[in-house]
Amino acid sequence: MSLQLEEDFDETATPQRGTQVGLVLGLWLSGVFAASLGGRIEAGHEGMSSMVLLGTAVVWPLLYFAMGRCSFVPQAMPLAATGGLLLFGMVSALSSFMSPVALLSSGYVVLTLAGIFLALQFNSNLDAEQYEWGLKVFSVLTTGLLVGFAWYDYVPGTRLGNGKDILNPNTIGLVSVSVFLAAMSIRTWVLRLTVMGAIAGIIVLTSSRAAAVATVVGLGMIVWLRLRASRQPVLLLAGLGLLLVIGVTIAYGDVMYRVLDRFYALSTADRGISSGASGRVTAWKWTWELFVHNPVLGVGFRAHEYLLKADSSAHNGYLATLAEVGLLGFLAIVYIITRGLYLLWAGCRESGPGFSQSILFGLCVGYLLLAVFERYLINVGNPTSLLFLVSIMRPGVMEEPVMELDEQRLDPVDELPAEELAEGVYGHG
C-alpha cells in the first residue's frame, strides 16, 4: 500500500525527465520581449504586424507542450482556484461585449487566457532544477537584448526609450526588474554581478522610480527569504542593515538627494514630488469613476484607456482591472494572486525548490508594487507580467503538504511489529 501510494504520487507530481522545459521557459520570456521590441522598431506602436508577432511569441510554447515529452494538460487546480479562474475568464469575456473596442478586447481575453493556460503548463512540468535553468536563460538573454537596445536608443540627456521613441521608459524599467531579480538564479558570482550591474545601469538610464523601488524591495525580499531558509538571524541582520542605511543617510543625505534628483527628477514640475505622482492622481480619480458607473462587469477588458479623459491610461493596474472587469472579476483575480503568494511563501522554506521560489516571491512583491503605477495587473505583453503569471498559477498538486504525505507513507510501516522491522522482513532492516 505504501509503495503503491509512492508510485501514484511520482506519476502525477514529478515532471518528465529528459525534457528541456526550463530552456523553453527562458526562451519564451526572452522571446516575448524580443518580439515586442522588434515589432515596435519595424512596424511602429500600432502596427498590426507588431500585434501578430507578439501574439505568436506568447503562444508558441503550446506547440512544444503538444509535440514534446511534457504533459499538455496541466495538473488540476483546487475547486476554489478553478472557480476563481473560470469567474475571471467569464467576466472578462462578457465585459468585452460592452467594450468600445469589442474585437480588440476579445482578442486580449483570448491571449490572456492562453497565457494563463501556459503558466499552468509550465508549473505542471517544471521542477526546481528546470525552474532555475529557465531563470538563468531568461536573465542572460534578455540582458543582451536590453544592453543592445540601450546602445541603439540612448541619447544623453534623455530617458532611455525616448531617444527614438520606440518603447516607453517605464516599460523598459518594468522588464528590467524581472531580469535583475532573475539573475539571482545565477550561482556564479562574477556572472551574476555582471548581469545585475548591467541591468541596474539600464534602470538608472530609464529614470523609472517605480522600477528602481520594485527592484530594491524585490531583492531585499529574496535575500530575506534565503537567510531565513539558512536559519540565519534575519531580524538581527535586517536591524543592522537598517541602522547602516540610516547612518549613511544622516551623514550624506544632501549628497544622496542631489544624485537621486539628477536621475529621478524629484524636484521638477512634471515628475517631481509635488506633481501628484506625475499627474497620475487625476487619472486614478477618472478610472475610479469608470468603475463606479460600471461596477458589475466593467467597461471591457483592456478598454479603460479608450474611455479615460484624463490621461493615456490609469497608470494603476488595480484600478484598471477594477474598471475593466468590475468587482467580481477583480475579486477573483485577487484570490488567485493571494493563493499563489501563499504557496510561494510556503515553498521558500524548502532547501531545494526554495532557491528559485524565493526569486519568484521577490518578483511578485516587486511586481505588485509596480502595479500601483503601471497600467495593467494581469498582462501577457511583457516577460515580467508573464513571469508573474507563472509565479501565481500553481496547480493543486503543489499544495500537497509534504509532511502529511510522508505521514501517509509511513502509517502502514508504523503499524508493523517491531520484531518484523528488526528482521528486515519488509526490506527495512
Long-range contacts (C-beta under 8 A, 24 or more apart in sequence): 1-412, 2-409, 2-410, 2-411, 2-412, 2-413, 5-408, 5-409, 6-409, 9-400, 9-405, 12-75, 12-397, 13-75, 13-397, 13-400, 14-127, 15-70, 15-124, 15-125, 15-126, 15-127, 15-130, 16-69, 16-70, 16-71, 16-125, 18-69, 19-68, 19-69, 19-70, 19-125, 19-130, 20-68, 21-64, 21-68, 21-70, 21-122, 21-125, 21-126, 21-130, 21-134, 22-126, 22-129, 22-130, 22-131, 22-132, 22-133, 22-134, 22-137, 23-133, 23-134, 23-137, 24-61, 24-64, 24-134, 25-122, 25-126, 25-130, 25-131, 25-134, 25-135, 25-137, 25-138, 25-390, 26-133, 26-134, 26-135, 26-136, 26-137, 26-138, 26-141, 27-137, 27-141, 28-57, 28-60, 28-61, 28-118, 28-386, 29-134, 29-138, 29-142, 29-178, 29-383, 29-386, 29-387, 30-137, 30-138, 30-141, 30-142, 30-145, 30-383, 31-57, 31-60, 32-57, 32-58, 32-380, 32-381, 32-382, 32-383, 32-386, 33-142, 33-145, 33-175, 33-382, 33-383, 34-145, 36-167, 36-381, 36-382, 37-145, 37-149, 37-166, 37-167, 40-166, 40-167, 41-166, 54-381, 55-111, 58-111, 58-114, 58-115, 58-118, 58-380, 58-386, 59-111, 59-114, 59-118, 61-118, 61-121, 61-122, 62-114, 62-117, 62-118, 62-121, 65-118, 65-121, 65-125, 70-121, 70-125, 71-121, 71-124, 71-125, 72-121, 74-117, 74-120, 74-121, 74-123, 74-124, 74-395, 75-120, 75-123, 75-124, 75-395, 75-396, 75-397, 76-395, 76-396, 76-397, 77-120, 77-394, 77-395, 77-396, 78-396, 78-399, 80-335, 81-335, 81-336, 81-339, 81-396, 84-332, 84-333, 84-335, 84-336, 84-339, 85-116, 85-332, 85-336, 87-328, 87-329, 87-332, 88-325, 88-329, 88-332, 88-333, 88-336, 89-113, 91-297, 91-298, 91-325, 91-326, 91-328, 91-329, 91-332, 92-301, 92-324, 92-325, 92-329, 93-301, 94-297, 95-297, 95-298, 95-299, 95-300, 95-301, 95-303, 95-324, 95-325, 95-326, 95-329, 96-300, 96-301, 96-303, 98-294, 98-297, 98-298, 98-299, 98-300, 99-299, 99-300, 99-301, 99-303, 99-306, 100-299, 100-300, 100-303, 100-306, 100-307, 101-300, 101-303, 101-306, 102-300, 104-302, 104-303, 105-300, 105-301, 105-302, 105-303, 108-301, 108-302, 109-301, 111-380, 112-301, 112-378, 112-379, 112-380, 114-380, 115-380, 115-386, 115-389, 116-389, 116-393, 119-386, 119-389, 119-390, 119-392, 119-393, 120-393, 120-395, 122-390, 123-390, 123-393, 123-394, 123-395, 123-398, 124-395, 124-397, 127-353, 128-352, 128-353, 128-355, 128-356, 131-353, 131-356, 131-357, 132-185, 132-355, 132-356, 135-182, 135-185, 135-356, 135-359, 136-182, 136-185, 136-186, 138-178, 138-179, 138-182, 138-383, 138-387, 139-179, 139-182, 139-183, 139-185, 139-186, 139-195, 140-186, 140-191, 140-195, 142-175, 142-179, 142-383, 143-179, 143-183, 143-195, 143-198, 143-199, 146-172, 146-175, 146-176, 146-179, 146-198, 146-199, 146-202, 147-198, 147-202, 150-201, 150-202, 150-205, 154-205, 159-205, 159-206, 159-207, 160-202, 160-205, 160-206, 160-207, 161-206, 169-206, 169-207, 169-208, 170-206, 170-208, 170-210, 170-211, 170-373, 170-374, 171-382, 172-202, 172-206, 172-208, 173-203, 173-206, 173-208, 173-210, 173-211, 173-212, 174-208, 174-211, 174-370, 174-374, 174-382, 174-384, 175-382, 175-383, 175-384, 176-202, 176-203, 176-206, 176-211, 176-215, 177-203, 177-211, 177-214, 177-215, 177-218, 177-363, 177-366, 177-367, 177-370, 177-384, 178-363, 178-367, 178-383, 178-384, 178-387, 179-383, 180-215, 180-218, 180-219, 181-215, 181-218, 181-219, 181-222, 181-359, 181-362, 181-363, 181-366, 182-359, 182-363, 182-387, 184-219, 184-222, 184-358, 184-359, 184-362, 185-355, 185-356, 185-359, 204-263, 207-263, 207-264, 207-265, 209-264, 210-369, 210-370, 210-372, 210-373, 210-374, 211-370, 212-264, 213-369, 214-366, 214-367, 214-369, 214-370, 215-366, 217-365, 217-366, 217-369, 218-362, 218-363, 218-365, 218-366, 218-367, 219-362, 220-362, 221-358, 221-361, 221-362, 221-365, 221-366, 222-358, 222-359, 222-361, 222-362, 225-348, 225-354, 225-358, 225-361, 225-362, 226-354, 226-355, 226-358, 228-348, 228-349, 229-348, 229-349, 229-350, 229-351, 229-354, 229-358, 277-315, 277-373, 279-311, 280-311, 280-315, 280-316, 280-373, 282-310, 282-311, 283-308, 283-310, 283-311, 283-313, 283-314, 283-315, 283-316, 284-314, 284-315, 284-316, 284-319, 285-310, 286-310, 286-311, 286-314, 287-314, 287-316, 287-319, 287-320, 287-322, 287-323, 288-319, 288-322, 288-323, 290-323, 291-319, 291-322, 291-323, 291-326, 291-327, 294-323, 294-326, 295-326, 295-327, 296-326, 296-327, 296-328, 297-325, 297-326, 297-328, 297-329, 298-322, 298-323, 298-324, 298-325, 298-326, 298-329, 299-323, 299-324, 300-324, 301-325, 302-376, 305-375, 313-375, 314-375, 315-373, 315-374, 315-375, 316-371, 316-372, 316-373, 316-374, 316-375, 317-370, 317-371, 317-372, 317-374, 317-375, 317-376, 317-377, 317-378, 318-371, 318-372, 318-377, 320-375, 320-376, 320-377, 321-376, 321-377, 321-378, 333-377, 333-378, 336-392, 336-393, 337-364, 337-368, 337-392, 339-392, 339-394, 340-364, 340-391, 340-392, 340-393, 340-394, 341-392, 343-394, 343-398, 343-399, 344-391, 344-392, 344-394, 347-398, 350-402, 360-387, 360-390, 360-391, 361-391, 363-387, 363-388, 363-391, 364-388, 364-391, 364-392
